Amino acid sequence: SEQDWEELINALIAIFIEEKQKINLTLSPEATEEFSKFYERVEKYLADDDSEELRAFDSKLCGHTARLAINLHIMNASAENMHDILSNTCISRDTMKNAIAMGAKIAIPAPSARSLSTTFTH
């Protein structure tokens, strides 16, 4: 619900203010492998893409997907255990796979979303 989101965001902000530290997140080796495969599929698709507008849009897909993985990782920390994010700084394969699946569906314009979603997530 909207109230849950608000509480979660406020809890995250409070931790970062309280801790006064940056959090350095890393990818697990398995997440790195998933992201690398995804990146290669996107690059192969872009090489075959005739549309300059779509190419410019899709070229940002990997960056958006990586940021989505960061957000999913943070959101996986429960509202009761926000401090877990400070100790668990490694993004998992499952989180990366979820980000790739979501990114392929929401970052690509609607007409080509179905075919590209299949291309990028398999």
Salt bridges, closest charged atoms under 4 A:
GLU19 OE2 - HIS83 ND1 3.70
GLU33 OE2 - LYS37 NZ 3.90
GLU33 OE1 - ARG93 NH2 3.51
GLU34 OE2 - LYS37 NZ 3.74
GLU34 OE2 - ARG93 NE 3.15
ASP48 OD2 - LYS44 NZ 3.85
GLU52 OE2 - ARG55 NH1 3.85
